[in-house]
Amino acid sequence: MDFDFTDDQNSLRDAVARWVEKGFSFERRHALAKAGGATRAVYAELAELGLTGLAIAEEHGGLGFGAVEAMVVMEELGRGLVNAPYLHGALVAPSLLSFAPAELQAAWLPRMASGEALVVLAHQERAARYRLDQVTTRATESNGSWTVTGAKSLVPAGDEADAFLVPAHTPHGIRIFLVERAACQVRGYPTQDGARAAEIAFTDAPAQLVAENGLVELEGAIDVGIAAVCAEAVGLMERMTALTVEYMNTRKQFGVTLSTFQALRHRIADVKMQLELGRAMSYYATLKLGEPAEQRRRALSQAKVQIGQSVRYVGQQCTQLHGGIGVTDEYVSSHYFKRLTMLEMQFGDTLHHLGEVSARMQDSAGVFA
């Protein structure tokens, strides 16, 4: 199998990297986080690069690119610690809206491709514990129109979004609905990694039906999100490792640089091993997005388990190798650690996905055959 990137994919990577270098310094990110984490302006800059239309079909004004291109972009955004709801608004939401009726797609996808509209998935509920089939929000139909009643938690950029994609129970099972923000009660707050999230309440909120086979489509969208999280984590780990190596090559202890101590060099070697394991599983996750649901879900959970283990190890080791400066708010490495910690829990934490992998292991081997 050829794992080399095409010229177009490398050009895309370079374009994102150049924007990060010129337009999104750590000082800017730190200032945004201190101001509460609002990043709609950053999202608009990504739209100017054409990135918000990356996964949207050309007929709706997008670029029509695939999963590998999304992975390339997410790696670079992770490496630059870019604080914007890109994976939610430009990757997860379009994957769900692709199942919507033609008129609903025509109303929203062109606006999403241009960055004019931000639509995010609002699926997490307080008692769900990452289980997608645990939905208490209800949708009711009357005279051909739908309304939604319930609540969703930890909605990314919820107080900056224009609309939400909401899984809700109906007499026919779980379905996905689009609810505009004006019809909801929204309470936003900053998150630990400098972004924003919100609690959303729906009380007979007018809704438009997006997908009838809601649970199946929701699982597919979550898998898109997991693959994107894995790619972002690779970029984050790569940059955090580079920062740590740079620090060890300049910081002196007992008159010599830290990099001369063999025990510390061994720890960095282990860090790089975890980084490469994470990178391999990120590629695996991206390439498995086109597989049938059963194989895809297992593969994405396997990838999330490895990424969860890698980000924890890399984050903790790099922070310890920095010493006290590694946990100060003014130093960039601490912000990488915060973001890695948040990613480990996004779309299901490591223990949840370990259980998912276990539940899907139907084969037996060795003495148990």
N, C-alpha and C positions, 0 to 999 in steps of 0.2 A: 504494500500500500504506500502511495506517495504522500508524504506529510509536508512536502514543500508548499509554500504559499505561492499563489500566482502573482504576476506583476501588478495586476489591479488590486489584489489584496494587500500587497506590500505598499502600494501607493496610498491606499486608504489608511493603513497604519501610520505612514509618515505624515499624512495630512492631520490626523488627530494628534499625533505627538507634537507637531509644530504648533498647533493651537494651544495645547497644554503648556508648552514651554513659553509661549509669548503672552497668553491670555489668562492663565490660571495658576498663578504662583501660590506658594503656601501662605504668604501674607494675605492674599485675597481670600483664600479659603478660611483662614483663621478669623478674619474680620467678619465674613459671612456667618460663621458659626457663633461668634460672640454676639452678633446682631439678631440671633434667633434661628438661623438656618434657612431662611427663605431663599430659594434658588431659581425662581421662575426666570429671572434675567439670564442666568447661566444656561438654562434650557433653551432660551431664545437664541443664544449664541450658537449652540449646537444645531439648532434649526437652520441658521444661516449657512452652516457647513453642509447642510443637506442630510444630516445624520438622523433627524427625527423621522424621515421618510425611508430609512434604510430597509425596513421589513415590510413596507406597504407597497402593494402592487402598483405598477406604472400607470395603470388606468385610473388610479386615484391620486396621481401626482407624486408617488413615491419612487424609490429606486429599484424595488423588487429584488433586493439581494437576499442571500440565504443565511443559514446558521453560522457558517464559517466566517463570513464577513461580520456578523454580529459579535462573534467571539473575539475577532481582531480588535474591534472598536472597544469592547468591554475591557480587554486587557490593557489598552492604552489609557482608558479612563481610570482604571484602577491604579495603574502606575503613577498617574498624575494626581491621584486622590481627589478626583473631580466630584464635587458635591452637587448632584442634580438627579432628579428622578428619571434618569434616562431608561433604565431597563424596564421600569414600570410603565412609562408613557409611550416609549418607542418600540418596545419588543413584546411585552406581555399583553398589553391592551390590544394592539393590532392583531395578534394571533387569535384573540377571542372575537373581535369584531369581524374577522373574515368569515364567520359563520352567520352573521346577521343578515336580515333581508336586504335586498339591493338598495332600497331607498334609504335605509339607515346607514349603510356603508357610504353612500353618496353624500349623506349629510355630515358625516363625521370624519371619515378617513382623509379626505383632502385637507381639511383643517388640521388634522393631527400631523399629516406629512409636512405641512408648512410650519408647524410649531405654534400655530394660532390657538389650537385647543390642546389641553392636557387632560387625558382620560386615564384613570388608574383603576386597578382591580381592588375592590373592597370585599375581602372574603373572610378575614379572620374574625372569629367570635371568641368571647371570653372562655367558654367551657369546651372549645373544640379540641384543644391540645394538638394542633396541626392536622387533625383529621378532616379531610375535605367533605366527607359525607355527613358531618355533624353540623347541620344548619337549622337554626331556630327562626331566622328571618322568614317572613311569610309574604307571599304575593297572592293577590286576589284579583280575579277578572270580573268585570261588570260591563255589560253592553259593548264588549270588544275592547275595552281599555283595562290596563293593569295598574294596580297600586301596590306599593311595597311598605311593609311595616316591620320594624326590627332595629337592630343595632350592629355595627361592625367596629372592630378595634384595630389600632395600629395601622391605619390606612396611610401608606406612604404619600407624603405631600398632599394630604387630604384637604388642608385648608388653602391650597394653591390650585387644586384641580378644578376643571370645569364640569366634569361629570364622573360618575363611578359605574363600574361594572360589578353588579351585585348578584351573587348566587342567592336564590330564595326558594323555599319550599312551595310547591303548588299541589293541587290534587293529582297532578300527573308526574310528580317527582320534582327533583331539583332542576330549575331552569335559571338562565342568566338574563339579567335585565340591565338596561342602561337607565340610570337616574341622574338627572342634572343636579348640580350642587345647589341651585336656588331652592330646590324642593326639600332640602335636608337641613338638619341641625348639626353644625360642625363645630367641634372644639379642638383646635390645633395646639400643639406643644412641640418643643425641641426634643430631639433624641440625643443619646449619649455620644453619637458619632458626628454631631454637628448638623444633622439634617432635620427634617420635620416630619411629624406624623399627626394623625387626628383620630378622634372618636366621632363616629357618624351615627346619627339617629334618624330613622325614617318613620314617619307617621302618615300613613295613607299617601305616600309620595307617588306622584304620577311616574310611571315607568314604561319603557319600551322593551319588548321582547327581543333578545339577541340570539339566544340558542335554546332550543327545546331539550336537547340531550345534554343537559347542563353539567352533570358530574363528569362525563367523558371529556367534554370540551374544557372544563375547568382543570382537569388533570393534565391535559395537553399544555395549557397555558402555564401552569405551575412548573412543568418540566422545562419549558422555554426559560422561565425565570431561574430555575436551578442551574441550567447550563450557563446563563449569563452571570450568575453569582460566582460560579466556579471560575469563569474566565477573569472576572474582576479580581477575585482572590489571588489568582496567579500574578497579575500585574502588581497588586499590593505587596505580595510576598517578595517578588523579585526586587522591587524598589526598596523595601525595608531591609532586605539582605544586603543590598548594595550600600545603603546608608551605614549599616553596622560594620561592614568590611572597611569602609572609608574611615569610620570612627576608630576602629582598631589599628589602622595604619597611621593614625596621627596622634592618638591619645597615648601619653607615656606614663609608665608606672615603674618605679625603681630605676629610672633613667633610660628605659627602653620602651619601644612601642608595644602595645598589647598584642599585636599580631605576631610577636616573636615567641609568645608562650605557647608551647605545643598543646597543652590541654584546651586552650581557647581555640586554636586552629582546628582541633578535632570537633569541637562543638559547632563551628561554622560549617565544617564538612557535613555534619549531620543535618544542619539547617538546609544546606543546598540539596541534600538527598530528599528531604521532605518537600522542598520546592519542586523538584523534578517529578516526584510522585504525584503531586497535585497537578502539575502541568499535563502529565500523561492522562490523568483521569478527566481533566477538563476537555482535552481533545476527544476522549472517549465519549463523554457526555454529549458534546456537540454533534459528533458523527452518528450517535444513536437516536437523535431527535426524529429522524425519518422512519424509524422502525415501527412495527406494530405495537400497540399499547402495552401489552404484557412485557415484552422484551425492553421497551423503552423505559417503562416505569422502574423496572429492576435496575437497569443500567444507570439511570439518573440518581437513584438512591445510593447505588454503589459509589458513584462519583461524589455525592454529597458527603458520604461517610469519610472518604479519603481526604476531601478538602477540609472537612471539619477537624480531622486529626492534624492535618498539615498546618492549617492556620493557627491552631492553638500552640503547636510546637514552635513554629517559626516566630510567632508573636512573642511568646514567653521567653524563648532563648535570646532573641535579639534585644528585647527589653532588658534582660538580666545582663547581657554583655555590655550594654551601655552604662549600667549602674544607675545612680540616682537621676541623671539627666534624662534617662529613658522614660520617665513617668511625669516629666514636667510639661505643662500645657504649652509652653513657648517653643518646645522642641518638636520638630516634624514627626519624628519616629513614634511618639506617643499617639498621634492622631492616626497613623497607620494601624497601630495596635487596637485602637478603639474601633476602627472600621472593620478590621478582621474579626474582632469579637462579635460585632453585630451581624456580620455575614454568616458566621457559624450557626446563628439561630434563625436566619431568614429562610422561609419556605420549608421549615422543619429542621430541628437541630440534629446533631450527630446521633444521639440515642434513638430519636424517632426513626431516622432513616436506617439505622442498624436493624431495628425491628422490622422495617419494610423489606429490607434485603432478606432477613431470616424468613419472613412469611412467604416470600416468593421463591425460596430455594426448595424446589420440588424434587430435584435429582438426589440420588444417594450414590455413595462411592465407597470403595475399600471394603472394610469388614462389615459395613452396614448394607451392602448391596444385596 
